[in-house]
């Protein structure tokens, strides 16, 4: 399959660097020291958020260090957000009974930026995932109390999974909820979303109640108390 633009660069970052580490260890040691340290300092200065202790993190691919940060959505992110949404949710094509109607909506996910706060996870060049955050008091689905913070549409590019990007985005939402004075942060999810549900449980979310099925599958609300 041919990859273009940022998607190709992400594949090179997450896959090609491992091959580079086998062939040119000295080059990777250089990347892991001077090149990445420079960017790490730069990202700290530009993107660290108050009351958000994990606005960035780093992981290793072979001997190469990949730095990931969380920042606000920009209009020029729209195409990548839509692409990642389609790629991330395509795994439910055969699970969602209303996929012919629901699937095309993912190609317009960036439009959610008008209704909620879209947070972007990226390395130095490429968007790796995103999540929607709704602060207390802002409009939201009726299933959630207005004084809660809520999380929507956590999505990670399939080629970037397994490195903690989803956790970083979720933890950033939790930090924002604490900053905004919310006593609870909540989300809805389904048992068919096994990886996401396991992440939420590890972070302390607990089952609250079932809600009406969506896309032909069972959905429930999970919440995390922030009052302690």
C-alpha positions in Angstrom: 0.0 0.0 0.0 1.3 3.4 -0.9 1.6 6.0 1.9 1.8 9.7 1.3 2.7 12.8 3.3 2.5 12.7 7.0 1.2 9.1 7.1 4.4 7.9 5.4 6.6 9.9 7.8 4.7 8.4 10.7 5.3 4.9 9.3 9.0 5.8 9.0 9.1 7.0 12.6 7.3 4.1 14.2 8.6 1.3 11.9 11.7 2.4 10.0 13.6 3.7 12.9 13.7 0.2 14.3 15.4 -1.0 11.2 17.7 1.9 11.4 18.7 0.9 14.9 19.8 -2.5 13.6 21.8 -1.1 10.7 23.2 2.2 12.1 23.3 2.2 15.9 25.6 5.2 16.0 23.1 7.2 14.0 20.3 6.2 16.4 22.4 7.1 19.4 22.9 10.5 18.0 19.1 10.9 17.4 18.4 9.7 20.9 20.8 12.3 22.4 21.2 15.7 20.7 18.4 15.7 18.1 15.6 14.5 20.4 16.8 16.4 23.5 16.6 19.6 21.5 13.0 18.9 20.5 12.1 17.8 24.0 13.1 21.1 25.4 11.3 22.9 22.6 8.1 21.0 23.3 8.2 21.6 27.0 8.4 25.4 26.4 5.7 25.5 23.9 3.1 22.9 24.8 3.2 22.0 28.6 -0.2 22.9 30.0 -0.9 24.2 33.5 -2.4 21.4 35.7 -1.7 18.9 32.9 1.3 17.0 34.1 1.4 14.7 31.1 1.1 17.1 28.2 4.0 15.3 26.6 5.9 12.0 26.9 8.4 10.0 25.0 8.8 6.3 24.0 11.6 4.4 22.2 11.5 2.6 18.9 14.7 0.6 18.8 17.3 3.2 19.9 15.4 6.2 18.6 13.3 8.4 20.9 9.9 9.6 19.8 8.5 12.6 21.6 4.7 13.0 21.7 2.9 16.1 22.8 -0.7 17.2 23.4 -1.9 20.5 22.0 -5.1 22.2 20.9 -6.7 21.5 17.6 -6.0 23.9 14.7 -8.0 24.3 11.5 -5.2 22.8 9.4 -5.5 19.6 11.4 -8.9 18.8 10.0 -7.8 16.5 7.2 -5.6 14.4 9.4 -8.2 14.2 12.2 -10.7 12.9 9.7 -8.3 10.4 8.2 -7.4 9.0 11.7 -11.0 8.8 12.7 -11.8 6.7 9.6 -8.8 4.5 10.1 -9.3 4.0 13.9 -13.0 3.2 13.7 -13.0 1.1 10.6 -12.3 -1.9 12.8 -16.0 -1.8 13.8 -17.2 -1.9 10.2 -18.7 -5.4 10.7 -19.7 -4.8 14.3 -21.8 -1.6 14.0 -25.1 -2.6 12.4 -25.6 0.9 11.1 -22.2 1.2 9.5 -23.4 2.3 6.1 -24.9 5.4 7.8 -22.4 5.9 10.6 -19.1 5.1 8.7 -19.2 8.2 6.5 -19.7 10.5 9.5 -16.2 9.7 10.7 -14.8 11.4 7.6 -16.2 14.7 9.1 -15.0 14.2 12.7 -13.1 17.5 12.7 -16.5 19.3 12.6 -16.8 18.3 16.3 -14.3 21.1 17.0 -17.3 23.5 16.9 -18.9 21.6 19.8 -16.1 20.5 22.0 -12.4 20.9 22.7 -10.4 18.6 20.4 -7.0 17.7 21.7 -4.3 16.5 19.3 -1.4 14.1 20.1 1.5 14.4 17.7 5.2 13.8 17.4 7.5 16.4 15.9 5.8 16.2 12.5 2.8 13.9 12.6 -0.6 13.7 14.3 -1.0 10.3 16.0 -4.4 10.6 17.6 -7.0 12.9 19.2 -9.7 13.1 21.8 -12.7 15.4 22.5 -13.0 17.1 25.9 -16.1 18.8 27.2 -15.6 21.1 30.2 -18.3 21.4 32.9 -21.2 23.6 32.0 -20.7 23.2 28.2 -23.5 21.6 26.1 -23.3 17.8 26.0 -25.4 14.7 25.6 -28.3 14.4 28.0 -26.9 11.2 29.4 -24.2 13.2 31.2 -24.8 15.7 34.0 -24.0 19.3 33.1 -21.5 19.8 36.0 -19.4 16.8 34.8 -16.5 16.9 32.4 -16.8 14.4 29.6 -14.6 12.6 27.1 -15.6 11.8 23.5 -14.2 10.0 20.5 -10.7 8.9 21.7 -9.0 7.8 18.5 -5.4 6.7 17.8 -4.0 6.0 14.3 -3.6 2.2 14.0 0.1 2.5 13.1 0.7 4.4 16.4 -1.1 2.1 18.8 0.6 0.4 21.7 2.8 3.3 22.7 0.6 5.1 25.2 -0.9 7.7 23.0 -4.5 6.9 24.1 -3.4 7.0 27.7 -1.7 10.3 27.3 -4.8 11.9 25.7 -7.1 10.5 28.4 -4.9 11.6 31.3 -4.7 15.1 29.7 -8.5 15.2 29.8 -8.5 14.2 33.4 -6.0 16.9 34.3 -8.1 19.5 32.4 -11.3 18.3 34.3 -9.5 18.8 37.6 -8.3 22.3 36.5 -11.9 23.1 35.5 -13.2 22.2 38.9 -15.2 19.1 37.8 -16.0 16.6 40.5 -16.5 13.8 37.9 -15.3 13.0 34.4 -17.3 10.5 32.4 -17.6 8.9 29.1 -19.6 6.3 27.3 -18.1 3.2 25.7 -18.9 -0.4 24.8 -17.6 -3.8 25.7 -16.7 -4.3 22.0 -14.1 -1.6 22.4 -11.9 -3.9 24.5 -8.6 -1.9 24.4 -10.2 1.4 25.2 -12.4 0.0 28.0 -9.4 -1.7 29.6 -7.5 1.6 29.5 -10.3 3.4 31.2 -10.6 0.8 33.9 -6.8 1.0 34.5 -7.1 4.7 35.0 -9.8 4.3 37.6 -13.1 4.7 35.7 -16.0 2.6 37.0 -19.2 1.4 35.5 -22.2 3.7 36.3 -25.1 2.6 34.2 -26.3 1.3 30.8 -27.6 3.6 28.2 -29.5 3.0 25.0 -27.7 0.7 22.6 -25.8 2.6 19.8 -24.9 1.3 16.4 -26.5 -2.0 17.4 -24.1 -2.7 20.3 -24.4 -2.3 24.1 -23.2 1.0 25.5 -22.6 2.1 29.1 -21.4 5.2 31.0 -18.2 5.0 33.0 -17.1 7.7 35.5 -14.1 8.8 37.5 -14.5 10.7 40.7 -12.1 13.7 41.0 -13.2 14.9 44.4 -10.6 12.9 46.4 
